[in-house]
Amino acid sequence: MSGAVSHSACGEFNGQPAALLRAPDGAAAVVLLHGAQVVSWQPAGGGERLFLSERSRFGPGASVRGGIPVVFPQFSERGSLPRHGLARSRAWQLVRCETGEADALAVLQLVDSEETRAQWPHAFALELTVCVRADRLDVELAASNTGGPAFDFTAALHTYLRVAEVETARLAGLRGCRYEDAVTGTMKVDREDAVCVEAETDRIYYGVATPLALSEPKRRLRIEAARFPDVVVWNPGQVRAAAMADLAPDEFRRFLCVEAALIGQPQRLAEGEQWWGRQTLIAG
Ligand code: TA6
């Protein structure tokens, strides 16, 4: 993280406005105001645990390849909006950025505008809360219907977990879960003790009730979720990655997306109602 600070501050990351979080124990994170996208997380005493492509584009309109893109109100192309909705491509407002006694916290907000209503005709407010301390990162997304007819949405925290080599990573905890294999267009049940990525992998697991564990030869990561009932596991593989301008050669080997998601049963919010969901990463 460029320009490391001893406390939390609103600063810049790659020339873009960002919340630079640093807890008293040294745990740190960076959150761009663009898209409220976490682009860096370093547990106390540890190294970077999120992937960020060296070819990521920054600035208005760009979607940054890596970190934790916020997907709302539409997952993927399951609707009429641009892929993964409209939240990740807009400038959010930073409303809190502070270091507490044992943690550091940022809160960012996005509300509807004439522009968003032209794409998605609803009054909404989003709030993303990012908290770091010790070995953990908590990211919580809250969505509210701030006035008007009920609306349905799907959402995800599209987390790019950094790995040394994706083929040596193992994701455990999904055995027995039903999943939609977007590569083959089929529904399956996972019978394996762990997901191993050897080629393009694009799976939506529905109704995942237990924490996951990402294991590599030299480190582990525990992945917990609250009120995100589904999990997306994605790696583009070599062929698809070669066609992605914002991925450098072989960078596909350096990440596995494990996304806390709300896809299978869209959430309905009547006027005045709020939903929230959280993903927690615990470094080991
Ligand atoms: O979450 C998996 C996925 O839906 C993949 O199908 C792939 O499209 C990925 O998201 C990345 O999407 P993006 O729009 O960020 O390139």
Residues whose N, C-alpha, C, O or C-beta is under 5 A from the ligand:
A	BS01	TA6	S76 R83 D202 V232 W234
